[in-house]
Amino acid sequence: MLQTIRLHSFLKLAYPLDYNSNQYAFNFQSVNKNTYFNAQEEDLIRLGVQKLIAAIEKNFESNKNNVVPLSGGLDSRAILGGLMLCCEVRDINTYTFGTPGTLDYDIGNLVAKKTGTNHMAFPLTEYGYSMDELLDISRRIDHQTVLFHHPPVWKLDKAYGDGVIWSGFMGDPLAGSHLGKKPYTTLDEVKKNFVEENTYVKSIRLDQAKDEDFFDHIETPNPIIESITLKEQIDFHNRQLKYVVPHVLMKGYQYKTPFLDSDWSTFILSVDDNLRRNQYLYKKIVLRAFPEVFKYPTKTTGGARINAGKPTLFFHRVKNRIQRELSENFSSVPAPHINYLDFNKAIRERDDLRTIIHDNIMDLKSRGVVPWIDIDGIWNRHLARKKNHADALLVLASLEIHLKSEDLYGAKRNSNDAPEASPSFKE
């Protein structure tokens, strides 16, 4: 049954549910909604500024090579703003990766240029995927998540191997981005919603499990914390620890995770949920704390400034919608919200991706691990532009690469810097 759940949850969610990441286990026992029940919004903003800056200052070490992966979002920018209070901006290294012409890539590079950090840009449109690097990355992420969503890791090793990577891990979830609006009355309702919201492969059904089959393997915190919505607790203990951690905190680097600071996390979770919804209070806090870096556009607001008015936000929504429509018809136009690559197009048009994806899904077919899946049909429909099966192809190729990486490196390892290794897909 373990193998079945591990395999089928990977095929559905793009990661196995049986993973164990105790290195970043959460402890939110101190969260209490009564703490700030009568607090005024202005007082909460001032207190939030103090706690967020303190969280970054507590993690700062002047003798370290500080590196910030800079995207178009809020969390990496807040970290950059906090580091600029700790040291000279010329002593801060930043890098951005992705597709030129998208919000994440262009805004990240813009902020680095405007602030004057030591910056490197890695356009994935010029990056050549290789099997050797993918096998190494599979090992670094414990053979756990979908692949291909990474910067050029070996280039990062060369540039920042001795550095400290400042990760925005858990920044936006703690601030309320996963809060949701719909109330749930039972744990099963929350788990069903979790499976539905986190289904990665949507173009075709790859797994053979019912949603209910996953429920026993979706970790539930013990004890459940009354002050935090059950939806968020399920997300924190499953998607964040089992999907996000291996991906953004892959082995091979030293990390600082300031948003996990207990004072900050307890504060932001103890605030009334109406102020956390859509990261309302968090946006006020970062704008007040770091006005110099938040005067530039953000991806969160569609390319507008964080404090933009409704007319400006509407303009950017329309602009992005037009760009998305153009992207569907012209290969040279990227969709604005792509984080990495437009894999729908890249699998068809790039020799490196097309070869790696095809070779690995054919090898997976030969293994007989997923005999119910029509791998040839998925591949042929995608190449013929009859269906966008990029999500399914990435997961199937990733599964095969993980299996090969397990053969090469071993599924179980003893490492001081590794979380407890999850079972092999072969067990």
SEDO-796349 format. One record per residue (C-alpha): residue number from 0; residue in one letter; x, y, z. Coordinates in Angstrom, 2 decimals. Example, Ala and Ser with C-alpha at 12.3 -4.5 7.8 and 13.67 -1.06 7.14 Angstrom:
! SEDO-796349
0; A; 12.30; -4.50; 7.80
1; S; 13.67; -1.06; 7.14
END
This chain:
! SEDO-796349
0; M; 0.00; 0.00; 0.00
1; L; 2.89; 2.38; 0.77
2; Q; 4.28; 1.98; -2.72
3; T; 0.83; 2.51; -4.19
4; I; 0.21; 5.73; -2.27
5; R; 3.75; 6.96; -2.89
6; L; 3.47; 6.35; -6.61
7; H; -0.09; 7.58; -7.08
8; S; 0.36; 10.72; -4.99
9; F; 3.42; 11.56; -7.09
10; L; 1.42; 11.06; -10.28
11; K; -1.37; 13.30; -8.99
12; L; 0.30; 15.91; -6.79
13; A; 3.86; 15.79; -8.21
14; Y; 5.26; 14.63; -4.85
15; P; 4.81; 11.59; -2.58
16; L; 2.76; 12.11; 0.58
17; D; 4.89; 9.75; 2.69
18; Y; 7.86; 12.14; 2.92
19; N; 9.24; 13.15; 6.33
20; S; 10.99; 16.51; 6.73
21; N; 11.60; 16.90; 10.46
22; Q; 14.40; 19.39; 9.83
23; Y; 11.79; 22.10; 9.21
24; A; 8.97; 20.85; 11.41
25; F; 6.62; 23.57; 12.63
26; N; 5.74; 24.47; 16.19
27; F; 2.93; 26.99; 16.36
28; Q; 1.73; 26.21; 19.88
29; S; 2.14; 29.86; 20.95
30; V; -0.30; 31.21; 18.37
31; N; -3.26; 32.87; 20.09
32; K; -5.89; 35.01; 18.37
33; N; -6.73; 36.71; 21.68
34; T; -3.30; 38.34; 21.82
35; Y; -4.15; 41.12; 19.36
36; F; -7.94; 40.99; 19.58
37; N; -8.32; 44.70; 20.43
38; A; -5.22; 45.98; 18.63
39; Q; -5.51; 48.79; 16.11
40; E; -4.27; 48.23; 12.57
41; E; -1.60; 50.93; 12.88
42; D; -0.24; 49.34; 16.05
43; L; -0.09; 45.95; 14.31
44; I; 1.80; 47.44; 11.38
45; R; 4.40; 49.01; 13.69
46; L; 4.77; 45.81; 15.68
47; G; 5.00; 43.72; 12.52
48; V; 7.75; 45.96; 11.16
49; Q; 9.75; 45.49; 14.36
50; K; 9.35; 41.71; 14.39
51; L; 10.11; 41.22; 10.70
52; I; 13.26; 43.34; 10.81
53; A; 14.34; 41.58; 14.01
54; A; 13.83; 38.16; 12.36
55; I; 16.21; 39.12; 9.56
56; E; 18.74; 40.79; 11.86
57; K; 18.85; 37.72; 14.13
58; N; 19.79; 35.55; 11.15
59; F; 22.37; 37.95; 9.72
60; E; 26.07; 37.15; 10.00
61; S; 28.44; 39.84; 8.74
62; N; 31.20; 37.40; 7.79
63; K; 28.98; 35.40; 5.43
64; N; 28.45; 35.68; 1.69
65; N; 24.74; 36.58; 1.74
66; V; 22.76; 35.50; -1.33
67; V; 19.11; 36.29; -2.10
68; P; 17.23; 34.45; -4.89
69; L; 15.28; 37.47; -6.09
70; S; 11.91; 36.96; -7.77
71; G; 9.06; 39.32; -8.53
72; G; 7.20; 38.47; -5.31
73; L; 7.10; 39.93; -1.82
74; D; 9.15; 37.56; 0.34
75; S; 12.53; 37.72; -1.37
76; R; 12.16; 41.50; -1.67
77; A; 11.40; 41.83; 2.06
78; I; 14.53; 39.82; 2.83
79; L; 16.56; 42.07; 0.54
80; G; 15.16; 45.15; 2.27
81; G; 16.05; 43.73; 5.67
82; L; 19.60; 42.86; 4.58
83; M; 20.06; 46.39; 3.27
84; L; 19.57; 47.54; 6.87
85; C; 22.29; 45.14; 8.01
86; C; 25.04; 45.78; 5.47
87; E; 26.00; 47.72; 2.37
88; V; 23.93; 46.77; -0.65
89; R; 27.10; 46.14; -2.68
90; D; 27.86; 43.29; -0.25
91; I; 24.58; 41.50; -1.06
92; N; 24.50; 38.93; -3.86
93; T; 21.26; 38.28; -5.72
94; Y; 20.22; 36.11; -8.63
95; T; 17.08; 35.68; -10.71
96; F; 16.15; 32.84; -13.05
97; G; 13.26; 32.24; -15.39
98; T; 11.95; 33.43; -18.74
99; P; 12.67; 36.95; -20.02
100; G; 9.45; 38.86; -20.57
101; T; 7.68; 37.34; -17.55
102; L; 6.87; 39.18; -14.33
103; D; 9.03; 37.04; -12.05
104; Y; 12.12; 37.34; -14.20
105; D; 11.85; 40.95; -15.32
106; I; 10.84; 42.38; -11.94
107; G; 13.52; 40.44; -10.07
108; N; 16.18; 41.80; -12.41
109; L; 14.72; 45.30; -12.23
110; V; 14.85; 45.40; -8.42
111; A; 18.46; 44.17; -8.43
112; K; 19.45; 46.83; -10.95
113; K; 17.67; 49.64; -9.11
114; T; 19.06; 48.71; -5.69
115; G; 22.60; 47.95; -6.88
116; T; 23.14; 44.40; -5.60
117; N; 25.77; 42.06; -7.03
118; H; 23.40; 40.33; -9.40
119; M; 23.39; 37.39; -11.77
120; A; 20.57; 36.58; -14.19
121; F; 19.95; 33.05; -15.43
122; P; 17.52; 33.00; -18.39
123; L; 16.22; 29.45; -18.62
124; T; 15.60; 30.09; -22.32
125; E; 19.40; 29.80; -22.70
126; Y; 19.95; 27.02; -20.17
127; G; 20.55; 23.52; -21.50
128; Y; 18.96; 20.77; -19.41
129; S; 21.20; 17.72; -19.00
130; M; 20.60; 14.28; -17.56
131; D; 23.68; 14.43; -15.33
132; E; 22.47; 17.61; -13.65
133; L; 18.89; 16.35; -13.35
134; L; 20.13; 13.14; -11.69
135; D; 22.16; 15.23; -9.24
136; I; 19.19; 17.48; -8.49
137; S; 17.01; 14.43; -7.93
138; R; 19.48; 13.31; -5.26
139; R; 19.55; 16.78; -3.68
140; I; 15.76; 16.87; -3.37
141; D; 15.51; 13.33; -2.01
142; H; 13.87; 12.06; -5.24
143; Q; 10.80; 13.90; -4.01
144; T; 9.24; 16.45; -6.36
145; V; 8.66; 17.17; -10.01
146; L; 11.89; 18.26; -11.71
147; F; 12.76; 20.92; -14.31
148; H; 11.67; 23.79; -12.01
149; H; 15.14; 24.84; -10.96
150; P; 17.91; 27.31; -11.76
151; P; 21.19; 26.11; -13.29
152; V; 22.30; 24.41; -10.08
153; W; 25.87; 23.71; -11.13
154; K; 26.32; 27.39; -12.01
155; L; 24.96; 28.31; -8.59
156; D; 27.43; 25.90; -7.00
157; K; 30.26; 27.72; -8.72
158; A; 29.00; 31.21; -7.94
159; Y; 27.56; 30.75; -4.43
160; G; 28.75; 27.39; -3.13
161; D; 30.32; 29.09; -0.12
162; G; 27.40; 31.43; 0.45
163; V; 24.32; 31.55; 2.63
164; I; 21.07; 31.43; 0.66
165; W; 18.28; 33.55; 2.17
166; S; 15.04; 31.73; 1.42
167; G; 11.57; 33.26; 1.58
168; F; 10.18; 29.84; 2.55
169; M; 6.79; 30.15; 4.32
170; G; 6.66; 33.92; 3.91
171; D; 3.39; 34.19; 2.01
172; P; 1.60; 31.14; 3.52
173; L; 2.15; 32.49; 7.05
174; A; 0.97; 35.89; 5.89
175; G; -2.35; 34.45; 4.71
176; S; -1.98; 33.61; 1.01
177; H; -3.41; 30.11; 1.58
178; L; -6.11; 31.17; 4.01
179; G; -9.06; 30.70; 1.69
180; K; -12.60; 31.92; 2.13
181; K; -14.70; 28.78; 2.40
182; P; -15.20; 27.38; 5.92
183; Y; -14.90; 23.61; 6.40
184; T; -16.68; 21.70; 9.11
185; T; -14.88; 18.34; 8.93
186; L; -11.32; 17.14; 8.51
187; D; -12.30; 15.03; 5.50
188; E; -13.69; 18.13; 3.77
189; V; -10.37; 19.90; 4.29
190; K; -8.41; 16.92; 2.98
191; K; -10.64; 16.60; -0.07
192; N; -10.15; 20.29; -0.80
193; F; -6.41; 19.87; -0.30
194; V; -6.21; 17.10; -2.90
195; E; -8.33; 19.07; -5.37
196; E; -6.38; 22.31; -4.95
197; N; -2.97; 20.65; -5.13
198; T; -3.55; 18.37; -8.08
199; Y; -0.57; 19.09; -10.35
200; V; -1.47; 17.02; -13.39
201; K; -4.73; 18.39; -14.72
202; S; -4.52; 17.65; -18.43
203; I; -5.13; 13.92; -17.94
204; R; -5.67; 11.45; -15.10
205; L; -2.41; 9.58; -14.42
206; D; -3.14; 8.04; -11.02
207; Q; -5.61; 5.27; -10.24
208; A; -6.42; 6.30; -6.67
209; K; -9.57; 7.88; -5.31
210; D; -9.14; 11.17; -3.46
211; E; -10.22; 9.38; -0.27
212; D; -7.31; 6.95; -0.64
213; F; -4.92; 9.79; 0.13
214; F; -6.67; 10.97; 3.30
215; D; -4.86; 8.65; 5.73
216; H; -1.52; 9.79; 4.28
217; I; -2.21; 13.52; 4.53
218; E; -0.50; 14.46; 7.76
219; T; -2.68; 16.08; 10.41
220; P; -0.93; 18.10; 13.13
221; N; -1.19; 16.68; 16.62
222; P; -2.54; 18.51; 18.45
223; I; -4.60; 20.60; 16.04
224; I; -4.17; 24.30; 16.85
225; E; -7.50; 26.07; 17.26
226; S; -6.10; 29.50; 16.38
227; I; -4.99; 28.44; 12.89
228; T; -7.45; 27.34; 10.24
229; L; -7.41; 23.61; 9.60
230; K; -6.97; 24.28; 5.89
231; E; -3.71; 26.11; 6.58
232; Q; -2.44; 23.49; 9.00
233; I; -2.96; 20.75; 6.43
234; D; -1.18; 22.89; 3.84
235; F; 1.75; 23.70; 6.17
236; H; 2.37; 20.09; 7.19
237; N; 1.96; 18.58; 3.74
238; R; 2.50; 20.79; 0.69
239; Q; 4.99; 23.12; 2.40
240; L; 7.08; 20.42; 4.07
241; K; 6.79; 17.69; 1.45
242; Y; 6.78; 19.66; -1.82
243; V; 8.17; 23.13; -1.19
244; V; 11.00; 22.24; 1.24
245; P; 12.79; 19.73; -1.03
246; H; 12.39; 22.09; -3.99
247; V; 13.46; 25.47; -2.55
248; L; 15.79; 24.15; 0.18
249; M; 17.59; 21.49; -1.80
250; K; 20.72; 20.03; -0.29
251; G; 24.13; 21.46; -1.07
252; Y; 23.70; 24.97; 0.36
253; Q; 23.47; 26.73; 3.71
254; Y; 20.14; 28.47; 4.26
255; K; 18.62; 31.25; 6.30
256; T; 14.82; 31.08; 6.68
257; P; 13.84; 34.28; 8.53
258; F; 10.08; 33.78; 8.13
259; L; 10.33; 30.72; 10.37
260; D; 11.51; 32.94; 13.23
261; S; 9.19; 32.09; 16.13
262; D; 8.47; 35.71; 17.11
263; W; 7.49; 36.65; 13.57
264; S; 5.50; 33.49; 12.77
265; T; 3.63; 33.61; 16.09
266; F; 2.79; 37.27; 15.55
267; I; 1.51; 37.02; 11.98
268; L; -0.53; 33.88; 12.71
269; S; -2.04; 35.42; 15.86
270; V; -3.40; 38.41; 13.93
271; D; -7.09; 38.29; 13.03
272; D; -7.59; 36.29; 9.83
273; N; -9.49; 39.16; 8.23
274; L; -6.21; 41.10; 8.29
275; R; -4.22; 38.13; 6.99
276; R; -6.52; 37.32; 4.07
277; N; -4.82; 38.13; 0.75
278; Q; -1.76; 39.13; 2.81
279; Y; -3.41; 42.46; 3.58
280; L; -1.48; 43.27; 6.76
281; Y; 1.75; 41.75; 5.47
282; K; 1.72; 44.09; 2.47
283; K; 1.26; 47.05; 4.81
284; I; 4.14; 45.84; 6.96
285; V; 6.69; 45.30; 4.18
286; L; 5.81; 48.60; 2.53
287; R; 6.33; 50.43; 5.83
288; A; 9.48; 48.50; 6.73
289; F; 11.23; 48.64; 3.37
290; P; 9.83; 51.52; 1.29
291; E; 12.99; 51.75; -0.83
292; V; 12.61; 48.28; -2.34
293; F; 8.81; 48.25; -2.46
294; K; 8.49; 51.34; -4.63
295; Y; 9.03; 49.02; -7.61
296; P; 6.42; 46.71; -9.22
297; T; 5.60; 43.29; -7.82
298; K; 4.34; 40.11; -9.40
299; T; 1.77; 39.85; -6.61
300; T; 0.03; 42.95; -8.00
301; G; 0.40; 41.91; -11.63
302; G; 3.29; 44.26; -12.36
303; A; 1.93; 47.26; -10.45
304; R; 3.31; 48.72; -7.24
305; I; 2.18; 47.14; -4.01
306; N; 0.14; 50.21; -3.04
307; A; -1.34; 50.80; -6.50
308; G; -4.92; 51.99; -6.77
309; K; -7.76; 50.09; -8.41
310; P; -7.46; 51.81; -11.85
311; T; -3.77; 50.87; -12.07
312; L; -4.44; 47.31; -10.96
313; F; -7.21; 47.02; -13.54
314; F; -4.88; 48.29; -16.28
315; H; -2.26; 45.67; -15.42
316; R; -4.85; 42.89; -15.31
317; V; -5.99; 43.81; -18.82
318; K; -2.40; 44.13; -20.04
319; N; -1.49; 40.70; -18.65
320; R; -4.62; 39.12; -20.13
321; I; -3.69; 40.46; -23.57
322; Q; -0.14; 39.14; -23.21
323; R; -1.47; 35.71; -22.21
324; E; -3.68; 35.64; -25.30
325; L; -0.79; 36.69; -27.53
326; S; 1.36; 33.98; -25.94
327; E; -1.08; 31.30; -27.04
328; N; -0.57; 32.24; -30.69
329; F; 3.03; 33.42; -30.87
330; S; 6.00; 31.35; -29.62
331; S; 8.12; 34.45; -29.02
332; V; 5.63; 35.98; -26.55
333; P; 5.82; 34.52; -23.00
334; A; 2.80; 34.41; -20.71
335; P; 3.39; 36.99; -17.93
336; H; 2.89; 34.71; -14.91
337; I; 5.18; 31.84; -15.98
338; N; 7.63; 31.09; -13.15
339; Y; 10.12; 28.95; -15.06
340; L; 9.55; 28.06; -18.69
341; D; 6.55; 27.67; -20.93
342; F; 6.97; 23.90; -20.95
343; N; 4.01; 23.50; -23.28
344; K; 6.04; 25.13; -26.05
345; A; 9.54; 24.22; -24.87
346; I; 8.95; 20.45; -24.95
347; R; 7.94; 20.73; -28.60
348; E; 10.50; 23.31; -29.71
349; R; 13.71; 22.68; -27.72
350; D; 15.97; 19.77; -28.60
351; D; 17.31; 19.32; -25.05
352; L; 13.92; 19.14; -23.34
353; R; 12.24; 17.16; -26.08
354; T; 15.00; 14.55; -26.05
355; I; 15.22; 14.25; -22.26
356; I; 11.45; 14.07; -21.79
357; H; 10.95; 11.56; -24.60
358; D; 13.83; 9.27; -23.64
359; N; 12.77; 9.13; -20.00
360; I; 9.08; 8.52; -20.55
361; M; 9.97; 5.74; -22.98
362; D; 12.28; 4.24; -20.36
363; L; 9.47; 4.53; -17.82
364; K; 7.16; 2.71; -20.22
365; S; 9.72; -0.10; -20.55
366; R; 9.91; -0.49; -16.76
367; G; 6.22; -1.40; -16.60
368; V; 5.74; 0.74; -13.47
369; V; 2.66; 2.52; -14.83
370; P; 1.20; 0.09; -17.39
371; W; -2.25; 1.70; -17.28
372; I; -0.93; 5.00; -18.69
373; D; -0.94; 5.49; -22.47
374; I; 2.47; 7.18; -22.56
375; D; 2.71; 7.11; -26.36
376; G; -0.69; 8.73; -26.69
377; I; 0.18; 11.52; -24.25
378; W; 3.44; 12.21; -26.09
379; N; 1.90; 12.14; -29.57
380; R; -1.04; 14.38; -28.65
381; H; 1.31; 16.92; -27.12
382; L; 3.70; 17.02; -30.07
383; A; 0.77; 17.28; -32.50
384; R; -0.56; 20.27; -30.51
385; K; -3.83; 18.45; -29.92
386; K; -3.44; 18.81; -26.14
387; N; -1.17; 20.57; -23.68
388; H; 0.17; 17.59; -21.72
389; A; 3.26; 19.38; -20.37
390; D; 2.19; 18.73; -16.76
391; A; 1.86; 14.97; -17.34
392; L; 5.09; 14.73; -19.33
393; L; 7.10; 16.57; -16.65
394; V; 5.78; 14.29; -13.92
395; L; 6.34; 11.08; -15.88
396; A; 9.86; 12.09; -16.90
397; S; 10.61; 13.17; -13.32
398; L; 9.45; 9.80; -12.00
399; E; 11.83; 7.97; -14.32
400; I; 14.74; 10.29; -13.47
401; H; 14.10; 9.72; -9.76
402; L; 14.18; 5.97; -10.32
403; K; 17.47; 6.27; -12.19
404; S; 18.86; 8.56; -9.50
405; E; 17.90; 6.04; -6.81
406; D; 19.81; 3.40; -8.78
407; L; 22.81; 5.73; -9.05
408; Y; 22.93; 7.29; -5.59
409; G; 20.77; 5.01; -3.46
410; A; 17.33; 5.81; -2.08
411; K; 18.43; 5.83; 1.54
412; R; 21.36; 7.94; 2.70
413; N; 23.01; 8.90; 5.95
414; S; 23.75; 12.62; 5.79
415; N; 23.97; 15.23; 8.52
416; D; 22.37; 17.86; 6.32
417; A; 19.55; 15.70; 4.94
418; P; 16.06; 15.24; 6.30
419; E; 14.98; 11.71; 7.00
420; A; 15.00; 9.94; 3.66
421; S; 11.65; 8.87; 2.28
422; P; 11.06; 5.35; 0.96
423; S; 12.03; 4.45; -2.56
424; F; 9.41; 4.26; -5.31
425; K; 10.57; 0.66; -5.68
426; E; 9.67; -0.45; -2.16
END
